[in-house]
Amino acid sequence: MKKSNHPAGTVHRTAVDSQVLRGALLGDPTNRTVDVYVPARSDDAGLPLLVDLVGFTAGGPAHTNWSAFRENVPERLDRLIGEGLMPPVVVAFPDCFTRLGGNQYVNSASMGRWADFLIGEMLPAVEGAFGCGGAGRRGVFGKSSGGYGAIVHALDHADVWAAAACHSGDMAFELCYLPDMPDVLRALAKADGSIEAWWTKFEAAPKPSDGAMKVVNILAMAASYDPDPAQFLGLRLPVTTDTCEIIAERWANWLAHDPVVKLQTRAESLRGLKALYIDCGVADQFNLVYGARRFTRRLKELAIAHRYEEFDDNHTAVDYRMDQSLPFLAKALAD
């Protein structure tokens, strides 16, 4: 793809020394990088702020890095703003990478208090330094785990966020997570069923073995949704290790975080959003389109305003969908 010749915004690299992330079982660094995009030739004070929550195995700066053949997110913003397709906005890219490979952007004794970090520490730091955002002028967006984070923040923290976009976000947990459990158990069996032994070998290996990232993903979800501080890194699975049967009380903890389930009690919090965008590829290999359909069907039943789109693609390399979501959010926040 030819990259645009529009005036380039500036990416400022900043950092937030977190207090709320201290004490998490993973022991991750608490000084977190936050890249901040400021559009070109913008003398306006009080621009809206968008926060980019990246997908699993990435950190915010991955979206500001140079990208072969395709635009990175700042280049995409330069083009969309330069062509008049969206009003200027400031965009923050917080690094929320963890030892377990990523983040679901919720509070967890194992992973850390990531929701508190984003809302209570990162937002004030960025808004104070760049004079942007504020009440009614903040939006959050992301894809995959980042899409999950965006929709959960909209559900749980509607007093903070005024707009949200969820690209291919984790929903309908029985469809996107449970199918991986047998493969995870087979992998752990090679380490005598020990999560600690498997993880120690994984971290020591020169590169991930085939199928290892499926295990890492499920362990990260377990740390996010159902941590047990008494276990190694707080990790336990929601299924029995011998027969792969669901452990009801543990699986209930996972489901409490499922946006489709959470919508049953938190739907009204979405009514006040200025913009809510959801999309998913019809060939999504993690079955997320079915969760998106369930979620948006309920939104329709409740007459909650939103924009939902399906597109002819799978889960991979779909950042081009930001051409739809970012103008939608920015226009709503600029009004």
Residue pairs with C-beta under 8 A, 6 or more apart in sequence:
1 69
1 70
1 71
3 71
3 75
4 71
4 75
4 78
4 79
4 82
4 83
6 40
6 78
6 79
6 81
6 82
6 83
7 40
7 41
7 78
7 82
8 40
8 74
8 75
8 78
9 37
9 38
9 39
9 40
9 42
9 74
9 77
9 78
9 81
10 37
10 38
10 40
11 35
11 36
11 37
11 38
11 64
11 74
12 35
12 36
12 37
12 38
12 130
13 33
13 34
13 35
13 36
13 61
14 33
14 34
14 35
14 36
14 125
14 126
14 129
15 31
15 32
15 33
15 34
16 31
16 32
16 34
16 94
16 117
16 121
16 122
16 125
17 30
17 31
18 30
18 31
18 32
18 117
18 121
19 30
19 121
20 112
20 113
20 116
20 117
20 120
20 121
21 28
21 30
21 32
21 112
21 113
21 114
21 117
22 30
24 108
24 109
24 110
24 111
24 112
24 113
25 109
25 110
25 223
25 227
25 229
25 233
25 234
26 98
26 99
26 100
26 110
26 111
26 112
26 223
26 233
27 99
28 97
28 98
28 99
28 112
32 94
32 95
32 96
32 117
32 122
33 59
33 60
33 61
33 94
33 95
34 60
34 92
34 93
34 94
34 95
34 122
34 125
34 126
35 60
35 61
35 63
35 64
35 92
35 93
35 95
36 90
36 91
36 92
36 93
36 126
36 129
36 130
37 64
37 73
37 74
37 77
37 90
37 91
37 92
37 93
38 90
38 130
39 47
39 77
39 78
39 81
39 88
39 89
39 90
40 78
40 81
40 82
42 88
44 88
45 131
46 131
46 132
46 134
46 137
47 88
47 89
47 90
47 131
47 132
47 133
47 137
48 87
48 89
48 90
48 132
48 133
48 137
48 138
48 139
48 330
48 333
48 334
49 89
49 90
49 91
49 92
49 123
49 126
49 127
49 130
49 132
49 133
49 134
49 137
49 138
49 139
50 89
50 90
50 91
50 92
50 138
50 139
50 140
50 141
50 326
50 329
50 330
50 333
51 91
51 92
51 94
51 118
51 122
51 123
51 138
51 139
51 140
51 141
52 60
52 63
52 73
52 91
52 92
52 93
52 94
52 141
52 142
52 146
53 94
53 96
53 103
53 105
53 140
53 141
53 142
53 145
53 146
53 147
53 149
53 150
54 60
54 62
54 63
54 93
54 96
54 142
54 143
54 145
54 146
55 102
55 142
55 143
55 144
55 145
55 146
55 147
56 101
56 102
56 103
56 144
56 145
56 217
56 220
57 101
57 102
57 213
58 97
58 102
59 95
59 96
59 97
60 92
60 93
60 94
60 95
60 96
61 93
61 95
63 72
63 73
63 93
64 72
64 73
64 74
64 93
65 72
66 72
67 75
70 317
70 319
70 320
71 79
71 319
73 91
73 93
73 319
73 322
74 91
76 319
76 322
76 323
76 326
77 86
77 89
77 91
77 326
79 85
80 86
80 323
80 326
80 327
81 87
81 88
81 89
85 323
85 327
86 326
86 327
86 330
86 331
87 330
87 331
87 334
88 330
89 132
89 326
89 330
89 333
89 334
90 126
90 130
90 132
90 133
92 122
92 126
94 117
94 118
94 122
96 102
96 103
96 105
96 114
96 117
96 118
97 103
98 111
98 112
98 220
99 233
100 111
100 216
100 219
100 220
100 223
100 233
101 213
101 216
101 217
101 220
102 145
102 217
102 220
103 111
103 114
103 145
103 149
103 220
103 224
104 111
104 114
104 145
104 148
104 149
104 152
104 170
104 220
104 221
104 224
104 225
104 257
105 114
105 115
105 118
105 145
105 146
105 148
105 149
105 152
105 153
106 114
106 115
106 149
106 152
106 224
106 225
106 257
107 113
107 114
107 115
107 116
108 114
108 223
108 224
108 225
108 227
108 234
109 227
109 229
109 234
110 223
110 224
110 227
110 229
110 233
110 234
110 235
111 220
111 223
111 224
111 227
115 153
115 156
115 157
118 153
119 153
119 157
119 160
123 133
123 138
123 160
126 132
126 133
127 133
127 134
135 162
136 162
136 274
136 333
137 162
137 333
138 160
138 161
138 162
138 163
138 333
139 161
139 162
139 163
139 164
139 165
139 275
139 329
139 330
139 332
139 333
140 149
140 150
140 153
140 154
140 161
140 163
140 164
140 165
141 147
141 150
141 164
141 165
141 166
141 167
141 277
141 322
141 325
141 326
141 329
142 148
142 149
142 150
142 165
142 166
142 167
142 169
143 167
143 168
143 169
143 318
143 319
143 321
144 167
144 168
144 169
144 170
144 315
145 169
145 170
146 167
146 169
147 165
147 166
147 167
147 168
147 169
147 170
148 166
148 169
148 170
148 171
148 259
149 169
150 164
150 165
150 166
150 169
151 164
151 166
151 169
151 171
151 259
151 278
151 295
152 257
152 259
152 262
153 160
153 161
153 164
154 161
154 164
154 269
154 270
154 273
154 276
155 259
155 262
155 263
155 266
155 269
155 270
156 262
156 266
156 269
158 269
158 270
158 272
158 273
161 273
162 272
162 273
162 274
162 275
162 332
162 333
163 273
163 274
163 275
163 276
163 329
163 332
163 333
164 273
164 275
164 276
164 277
164 329
165 275
165 276
165 277
165 278
165 325
165 326
165 328
165 329
166 277
166 278
166 279
166 292
167 279
167 280
167 318
167 321
167 322
167 325
168 279
168 280
168 281
168 284
168 288
168 292
168 315
168 318
169 259
169 278
169 280
169 288
169 291
169 292
170 176
170 177
170 259
170 286
170 288
170 291
171 258
171 259
171 260
171 288
171 291
171 292
171 294
171 295
172 258
172 260
172 287
172 288
172 290
172 291
172 294
173 254
173 255
173 257
173 258
175 287
175 288
175 290
175 291
176 286
176 287
176 288
176 291
177 218
177 221
177 254
178 239
178 246
179 287
180 214
180 217
180 218
181 218
181 237
181 239
181 244
182 244
183 211
183 214
183 215
184 214
184 215
184 218
184 237
185 237
185 239
185 241
185 244
187 198
187 211
187 212
187 214
187 215
188 194
188 195
188 198
188 215
188 241
189 241
190 198
191 197
191 198
191 201
193 241
195 219
195 231
195 232
195 233
195 235
195 236
195 237
196 232
196 233
198 215
199 219
199 232
199 233
199 235
202 208
202 209
202 212
202 215
202 216
205 212
208 216
218 237
219 235
221 254
222 235
222 236
222 237
222 238
223 233
223 234
223 235
224 257
225 253
225 254
225 256
225 257
226 236
226 238
226 250
226 253
226 254
227 234
227 235
228 234
228 235
228 236
236 250
237 247
237 250
238 246
238 247
238 250
238 251
238 253
238 254
239 245
239 246
239 247
239 251
240 247
255 261
256 262
259 291
259 295
260 291
260 294
260 295
260 298
263 295
263 298
263 299
267 298
267 299
267 302
267 304
270 276
270 299
270 304
270 306
271 304
271 305
273 305
274 332
274 333
274 335
275 307
275 328
275 329
275 331
275 332
275 333
276 299
276 304
276 305
276 306
276 307
277 306
277 307
277 308
277 324
277 325
277 328
277 329
278 292
278 295
278 296
278 306
278 307
278 308
278 309
279 292
279 308
279 309
279 310
279 311
279 321
279 324
279 325
280 288
280 289
280 292
280 310
280 311
281 289
281 310
281 311
281 312
281 313
281 314
281 315
281 318
282 289
282 310
282 311
282 312
282 313
283 289
283 312
283 313
283 314
284 314
284 315
285 314
285 315
285 316
286 315
288 315
289 310
292 308
292 310
296 306
296 308
299 306
299 308
307 328
309 324
311 318
311 321
